[in-house]
């Protein structure tokens, strides 16, 4: 019962962040759940709600095939990074290492959101950068459960229109979640460790949180909420980096 209440609370909050800012559900949920269970278990728990919300984000604008054709090399890089990661990967026995890697990613993403105001235009270099960014992202998702770095900064640097950016993020998040799910199921024995009933139960709180976040988006200053969000991520990351050392 305690775990069920924790899952409900975490996914309502993570969904609220996604509904308000348009992203952040996997990052917030992984960070908070990893304080109570291993990152390996948290990643497996996150797959179903993350997949459902990301698919909705991907197909909301249509023209999905054209988007896949544009970013096929980025997606290929994610596959390669997932299969041949240069980082320690998630497993039932890798809790401390994965927790520290996730903490570092949260700090990096929080710092990026707070202090980087203008990214260089990398659209001219997308041909050779996309597979590299994809490979790094694939390696990170099987190490930490999230691909927020470097996918978000890279796609933002391509000067995409707002709707294109949102849909492109949906594509990358959906595809990377599929890769993570295959990795967890085939190579780590996740099915014997994780209660997937909780994963399905997390969907409703996540959707409820998204609905709530969309409602409050127009009632508070988004920039203020964004700053609090990134500061919170950095503090959570610092806690996760420090806790394995104590």
N, C-alpha and C positions, 0 to 999 in steps of 0.2 A: 504493500500500500504506500509506503514512503517513497519508493522508486516511481510509482505511478504518479503521485502528486508532484514529484520533482520534474518528471517528463512533461506533465501538463504545464507547470509554471514556466519551465525553460522554453518550451516551444511557443507558448503564447507570447512571451517576451521577444523571442527571436523572430516570430512572425510579425509582431508589431514593428520591429526595426525594419524588416523588409518592406512592410506596407508603407512605412513613412519615407524611407530612403530609396527603395527600389532594389536593395541588395542587403546582404549581411546575415541572412538566416543560417547558412551553414557555419559561418565564422563564429557567430554568437553561440549557437547551440553546441558546437564542438568545444569552445572554450569553457562554457559553463558546465556541460556534462562531464568534461574531463576532470573537473574538480571532485567528482563523486565516483566516477568509474574510469576505467582505462581509456585512452584515446582510441584503441582498437575497438572496444565495445561501443564507444560513442560514435565512431565512424559508421559502424554497421547499423546502429540505431537511426542514424541520420539519413540513410539512403532513401527510404520510402517517402518521407515528407519532402525531402529536398528534390527528389525526382519529380514529384507531382507539381510542386510550385514552379520548378524550372521549365517543365514542359509547357505549362500554361504561359509562362513568360515568352518561350520560344515561338509558340504558334499564334500568339496574340496578333501579330502584324502580318502573317502570311509570308509568301515567297521564301519558304524555308530552303528549298532546293538551291535557289540562287545564292543564298547565304553559305550553304555547304560548299558550293563550287568556289566561292570566294575564299573561304578559310580552310580548304581541305588540307593544306600543308600544316596548318596549326593543329588540326585534329590528328593528323598523322603523327606529329611530334608528341602529342599527349599519349597516344598508344605506345610509342617507343619508350617514353619516359616511364609509363606504367609498367611495361614489361622488363625494362632494364634500367632501374633507378640507380643513381649514383649515391643515394642516401639510404640510411637504415629504414626499412619498411615496417609498416604496422604489423604487429603480430601479438598474440596473447602474452608474450614474454617481453615485449619491447616498450612497456609502459613509460618508464622514466625518460628514455631517449626521445620517444615520440612526443611526450609532454613538453620537453624542453624545446624541441623543434617547433612545435605548435606555438609555444610561448614566444619564441623569437619571431615567428611569422606575424603574430598578433601585434607585437611591438612595431615591426616594420610597416605593417599596414596602417596602424594607428598614426605613426609618424608621417607616413605618406599623406594621409588624409588631412592632418593638421598643418603641415608645413610646406607641402608642394602645391603651389598655386597654378603654375603654368608648365605643362609638359612640352618637350620639343616635338615637332611634327615628324613622325617616323614613317609616314605613309609611303614615302619614296623607297624605303628600305624593307617594306613588308615582305617582299619575295624571299629574302634570305633570313629575316628575323623571325618570321612566323614559326617555322619548324623548331628553331632554337628555343623560343619562348614556350612553345607547346611541350617540348621535351622537359624543360625545367618544371613546368606546371605539372606534367604527368608524374615526374619524380616526387614532387612535393605532395601531391594528393595521396599517393600510397605511403607517404611518410607521416603526414599530418592530418589527412582527411579533408583538407581544403585546398583550393587552387587560386584563392583570391589574389595572391602575389605569385607570379607576375602578370596574370591575365588581365586584371582590371586596369592597372596603369598602361599596359601595352595597348589595349583596345582604345583607351581614352586618347592615347597619343596618335591614333590613326585619323583623328579629326572626323569621326563618324557623326552623322546627325543623331539627335537624341533618340529617336525611335530605333534607328539602326544599331546604336550602341546598346540599348536595352535588350534588343533581340539577339545581338551578337553575344552578349554576356549569357543570355539564356541558352544559346547553342553550346557555348564552351562549358557552362556549368552542367548542362544535361549530359553532354558527351563524357565529361570527366567523371560524373557520378556513375554512369554506366560502366566505365572502365574500372572505377573503384569497386563497384558491386561485383564485377566478374573476378577481380583480383581477390576480394575477400572470400567469395564463395569457393573459388577453385584452389586457392593456394594457402589459405590460412586456417581452414577449419572453422570459419566463423559460425557456421550453422550449429555447431555443438557448444558454442559459448554464449551466443546472443539470443535473447528472447525477441523474436521478430513480431510477436503480437504487440509489444510496446511500440515498435516502429510504426505499425498501422494505426495504433491509438494516438500517436503523435501528430497524425495528419490533421485531425479536426482542430486541436489547439493551435497548430501552425496557421491554418486557414482563418481561424477566429482572430488570431493576432494580426494577420495581414489585413483583414477587414477593419479591425480597430485602428491599425496604423494609418490606413487610408482615410479614415474618418478624422483622426486628429492631425493629419498632415496640414489641413487648412486652418487649424486652430492655434498652432504654435509656429514660431519662426523656425523654418527648416534648418537654417544655418546654425542656430543655437543648438538644436537637437543633434545635428551632425557633429559639432564640436564635442558635445558631451559623449556621444557614441565613440568617437575616436580616442578621447581621453580614457574612457572606460576600457576600451580594448587594450590600450597600452598598460594600464594598471593591472588588468587581468593577465596580460602577457608577462609582466614583471613577477607577479605572484607565481605563475606557472614555472618560470625559470628558476625562481628561488626555492620552491617547495621541494623539488627532488634533492636539494642539497642539504635539507634540514633533517 
